[in-house]
């Protein structure tokens, strides 16, 4: 499957935290063609292992862990109102404006039902708190509800209850193509997922050059708790963790929407391991790019969660430059490949 087709399939797949099955199934089919082994662990992570060439001898826990998360920003039902509308809360770092008024899928235990995310009428006045928030553009989750046009009994019959995930409908998941870029919701983290799958395929063909075994982890729950990555770090025999992410484009960070990967020096949870950051910079340069090194103070990743928890002693982060993070995101098509090539260099450099 070519990169564009794979990315589109992943964008249409629904993957709220804890219920990433649709995304994981696509990834597993692709990853199995590259890895010596693949499995799903108790946290729902998809893991693939590529062993280094048989002639290489590696000490215990020398392997590298390459991670891309498969969950997306979403919502969860907080309360079902008398009229069958739903009060929702955020799953991950989002505000209502990230979605806007849009069609949603309510992922009941027995059936997925349609709904519309609503902020209320623009014709309300400031006499109501919701009207004031909508008119000023300062919309909060308390101002939001999902219109279902179903009764409480019908919702219950579909298995919809507090905690049920609510995601943007597939009706609005179609990617929009610019001359050299793709725009869509959920390129975080579908674009890094494609980069990691691409890197795994290339590494499989040059395993004799690997400096250690590689575990590829497609992790769950990154947007909320990093639970998947933390579980993997505690259970896999790895020495260094690398998160593959989307990176924000911002003047304050000195980052631009180019093919050149962003190497994250640190984020809100602390600085990444200097030696690992240096290796990522060298790998991007060896792949023919000019890495953008950035300190992203309002950002976090699976790798910084692992490092901050003490689950692993070395970690780094490489990111695909992305406009409109957590919104209608834009990545350059060549940026995905640049990230994959940099990862291969990182894994094969001596």
VOGU-3710 file (C-alpha; in Angstrom, 3 decimals, decimal comma):
1> xxxxxxxxxx> 0,000/0,000/0,000  1,426/3,413/-0,911  1,946/6,118/1,705  -1,012/8,291/0,678  -3,493/5,398/0,663  -2,223/4,148/4,027  -2,491/7,607/5,559  -6,049/8,016/4,297  -7,108/4,657/5,749  -5,603/5,616/9,096
11> xxxxxxxxxx> -7,317/9,019/9,084  -10,728/7,417/8,552  -10,104/4,910/11,359  -11,503/5,989/14,732  -9,116/5,773/17,673  -10,167/7,433/20,921  -8,005/6,617/23,927  -8,649/3,111/25,191  -10,590/2,132/22,045  -7,967/2,305/19,299
21> xxxxxxxxxx> -8,974/-1,001/17,681  -9,669/0,336/14,167  -6,271/2,040/13,944  -4,391/-0,855/15,545  -5,853/-3,362/13,074  -4,540/-1,400/10,086  -1,121/-0,969/11,703  -0,832/-4,637/12,613  -1,414/-5,773/9,040  1,322/-3,419/7,807
31> xxxxxxxxxx> 3,796/-4,085/10,616  3,573/-7,859/10,322  5,203/-7,710/6,887  8,357/-6,117/8,351  8,898/-7,580/11,812  10,181/-10,881/13,159  7,376/-10,865/15,710  4,292/-8,761/16,395  1,893/-8,868/19,335  -0,574/-6,793/21,334
41> xxxxxxxxxx> 0,311/-6,328/24,989  -1,973/-5,971/28,001  -2,123/-2,173/27,589  -3,357/-2,500/24,007  -0,041/-1,454/22,473  0,867/-3,029/19,149  4,497/-4,170/19,382  6,793/-5,281/16,578  10,342/-6,593/16,968  13,111/-6,510/14,371
51> xxxxxxxxxx> 16,251/-8,274/15,543  19,669/-7,014/14,596  21,855/-9,160/12,362  22,821/-12,497/13,911  26,498/-11,562/13,843  25,927/-8,750/16,336  26,017/-9,398/20,070  24,153/-6,974/22,298  24,047/-6,686/26,071  20,786/-6,994/27,980
61> xxxxxxxxxx> 18,435/-3,995/27,563  20,427/-2,515/24,663  17,441/-2,409/22,321  15,804/0,768/21,026  12,103/1,525/21,478  10,494/3,571/18,669  6,995/4,833/19,512  4,094/6,454/17,699  0,746/6,680/19,434  -2,466/5,462/17,820
71> xxxxxxxxxx> -5,027/7,315/19,938  -6,585/10,620/18,945  -8,076/13,603/20,722  -11,720/12,866/21,408  -14,545/13,300/23,896  -16,354/11,181/26,464  -19,978/11,297/27,582  -20,298/12,931/30,992  -24,075/13,025/31,327  -27,140/12,091/29,284
81> xxxxxxxxxx> -29,739/14,863/29,450  -33,496/14,337/29,630  -33,903/15,218/25,933  -31,263/12,680/24,864  -28,562/15,257/24,222  -25,154/14,480/25,679  -22,857/16,504/27,860  -19,254/15,665/27,004  -15,769/16,307/28,294  -12,376/16,277/26,607
91> xxxxxxxxxx> -10,179/13,228/26,108  -6,753/14,754/25,615  -5,544/18,313/25,265  -8,353/19,965/23,354  -10,864/22,769/23,571  -14,211/22,734/21,723  -12,770/25,072/19,075  -10,434/22,256/17,963  -13,466/20,415/16,603  -15,948/23,198/15,959
101> xxxxxxxxxx> -19,621/22,427/15,361  -19,341/19,124/13,561  -20,843/15,668/13,046  -19,705/13,059/15,567  -19,890/9,308/16,067  -21,052/8,182/19,516  -19,324/4,832/20,061  -21,877/2,817/22,002  -21,064/-0,662/23,265  -23,612/-2,182/20,859
111> xxxxxxxxxx> -23,907/0,383/18,094  -22,234/3,555/16,807  -24,800/6,348/16,643  -24,651/9,731/14,859  -24,700/13,086/16,616  -23,829/16,731/16,100  -21,526/18,692/18,378  -23,298/21,957/19,171  -22,238/25,195/20,849  -25,747/26,609/20,681
121> xxxxxxxxxx> -27,067/29,432/18,534  -24,952/32,409/17,482  -28,078/34,497/18,060  -28,010/34,157/21,828  -27,202/37,258/23,845  -24,743/37,842/26,628  -27,618/37,446/29,100  -26,754/33,732/29,184  -23,262/32,481/29,977  -23,327/30,216/26,917
131> xxxxxxxxxx> -24,366/33,086/24,646  -21,570/35,274/25,992  -18,972/32,523/25,504  -20,131/31,731/21,967  -20,207/35,384/20,913  -16,693/36,022/22,238  -15,299/32,765/20,868  -14,362/31,640/24,372  -16,304/28,382/24,293  -15,841/25,906/27,166
141> xxxxxxxxxx> -16,980/22,304/27,517  -19,836/23,458/29,759  -21,181/25,360/26,725  -21,181/22,250/24,522  -23,640/19,435/23,977  -24,163/16,663/21,414  -27,537/16,540/19,690  -28,600/12,916/19,059  -32,393/13,206/18,500  -32,697/9,906/20,367
151> xxxxxxxxxx> -34,399/9,156/23,657  -32,542/8,018/26,748  -34,012/4,553/26,187  -32,752/4,400/22,600  -29,306/5,548/23,697  -29,216/2,917/26,434  -30,227/0,227/23,935  -27,179/1,195/21,832  -24,901/0,891/24,876  -24,349/4,634/25,255
161> xxxxxxxxxx> -23,617/5,708/28,839  -21,280/7,956/30,830  -17,749/7,193/29,643  -18,794/6,342/26,084  -16,318/7,773/23,583  -17,426/10,438/21,136  -15,262/11,059/18,064  -15,383/13,202/14,975  -17,532/11,455/12,399  -15,982/9,739/9,412
171> xxxxxxxxxx> -18,054/12,238/7,426  -15,415/14,883/8,291  -12,260/12,759/8,245  -11,475/12,963/4,541  -8,015/14,475/3,935  -7,676/17,636/1,857  -4,677/17,789/-0,466  -2,582/20,883/-1,149  0,114/20,862/-3,882  2,813/19,469/-1,567
181> xxxxxxxxxx> 0,931/18,774/1,642  -1,977/16,980/3,268  -4,458/18,640/5,622  -6,756/16,670/7,920  -7,868/16,109/11,450  -5,802/13,490/13,327  -2,532/13,768/11,446  -1,495/13,709/15,098  -0,534/10,931/15,262  -1,422/9,227/11,976
191> xxxxxxxxxx> 1,417/10,923/10,069  4,055/9,691/12,586  2,420/6,238/12,471  3,008/6,136/8,712  6,612/7,308/9,217  7,274/4,548/11,755  5,690/1,864/9,553  7,791/3,110/6,653  10,939/3,081/8,803  10,197/-0,475/9,954
201> xxxxxxxxxx> 9,905/-1,648/6,350  13,244/-0,057/5,432  14,997/-1,331/8,573  13,781/-4,870/7,864  15,661/-4,785/4,565  18,911/-3,622/6,206  18,844/-5,388/9,553  22,537/-6,246/9,189  23,298/-2,568/9,750  21,252/-2,261/12,950
211> xxxxxxxxxx> 23,195/-1,213/16,038  20,722/-3,077/18,298  17,366/-4,828/18,245  14,409/-2,513/17,625  10,988/-2,620/19,214  8,339/-0,611/17,373  5,451/0,327/19,684  2,160/1,802/18,520  0,972/3,062/21,860  -2,394/3,702/23,470
221> xxxxxxxxxx> -3,674/6,521/25,675  -0,904/9,029/24,858  -3,274/11,992/24,702  -4,481/11,432/28,267  -2,053/9,556/30,519  0,752/8,028/28,404  -0,377/4,741/29,947  0,525/2,611/26,921  4,060/3,915/26,610  4,710/3,624/30,333
231> xxxxxxxxxx> 3,530/0,013/30,276  5,774/-0,759/27,299  8,787/0,889/28,938  8,357/-1,256/32,030  7,939/-4,520/30,119  10,255/-4,348/27,104  14,045/-4,900/27,378  14,958/-1,516/25,906  17,668/0,998/26,682  16,554/4,073/24,717
241> xxxxxxxxxx> 13,075/5,359/23,880  12,263/7,605/20,918  8,859/9,214/20,488  7,837/10,062/16,926  5,429/12,974/16,984  3,991/15,963/15,180  5,747/19,191/16,103  4,087/22,614/16,268  5,016/25,367/13,829  5,525/28,580/15,769
251> xxxxxxxxxx> 7,701/31,666/15,642  8,379/31,364/19,369  9,960/27,931/18,788  11,763/28,868/15,579  10,045/26,028/13,685  8,799/26,162/10,108  6,620/24,042/7,853  9,414/22,369/5,893  10,551/18,803/5,268  13,269/19,188/7,903
261> xxxxxxxxxx> 12,391/17,138/11,015  12,028/18,832/14,376  14,367/17,405/17,001  12,824/18,191/20,366  15,466/19,176/22,922  12,950/19,303/25,756  9,314/19,885/26,639  7,069/20,692/29,599  8,158/17,526/31,410  11,889/18,230/31,131
271> xxxxxxxxxx> 14,854/17,981/28,812  15,516/14,885/26,737  18,788/12,981/27,058  21,496/15,147/25,498  23,347/12,222/23,905  20,126/10,923/22,334  19,180/14,365/21,054  22,633/14,724/19,511  22,274/11,328/17,829  18,890/12,329/16,385
281> xxxxxxxxxx> 20,362/15,561/15,035  23,255/13,634/13,449  20,846/11,080/11,989  18,674/13,751/10,346  21,784/15,402/8,914  23,083/12,060/7,627  19,729/11,535/5,910  20,243/14,829/4,046  18,127/17,225/6,118  18,733/20,309/8,226
291> xxxxxxxxxx> 17,087/19,416/11,545  15,081/22,036/13,405  16,108/21,803/17,043  13,433/23,203/19,346  12,557/23,510/23,015  8,785/22,996/23,066  7,661/24,257/26,458  3,940/23,574/25,836  4,296/20,022/24,542  4,819/16,501/25,847
301> xxxxxxxxxx> 5,331/13,031/24,413  5,431/9,375/25,330  9,212/9,660/25,576  9,218/12,530/28,067  6,630/10,648/30,153  8,909/7,606/30,195  11,950/9,683/31,071  10,156/11,658/33,757  8,785/8,519/35,417  12,190/6,843/35,549
311> xxxxxxxxxx> 10,891/3,899/33,518  13,879/4,239/31,161  17,079/6,215/31,461  17,471/7,571/27,921  14,896/9,178/25,645  14,492/11,538/22,720  11,836/12,885/20,377  11,679/13,543/16,646  8,669/15,310/15,146  7,147/16,005/11,744
321> xxxxxxxxxx> 6,611/19,786/11,329  2,864/20,411/11,526  0,617/23,446/11,163  -2,575/23,680/13,274  -1,665/20,957/15,781  -4,749/19,414/17,417  -6,882/21,116/14,774  -7,170/20,730/11,003  -3,505/19,832/10,736  -1,171/20,278/7,773
331> xxxxxxxxxx> 1,987/18,268/7,084  4,192/18,254/4,018  4,008/14,915/2,234  7,802/14,774/2,058  7,990/15,505/5,777  6,716/12,030/6,625  9,414/10,409/4,505  12,071/12,707/5,995  11,144/11,536/9,469  11,264/7,872/8,412
341> xxxxxxxxxx> 14,674/8,249/6,756  16,045/10,007/9,843  14,806/7,175/12,053  16,521/4,589/9,864  19,774/6,533/10,129  19,390/6,725/13,903  18,903/2,972/14,165  21,773/2,056/11,858  24,412/4,650/12,798  27,364/3,230/14,691
//
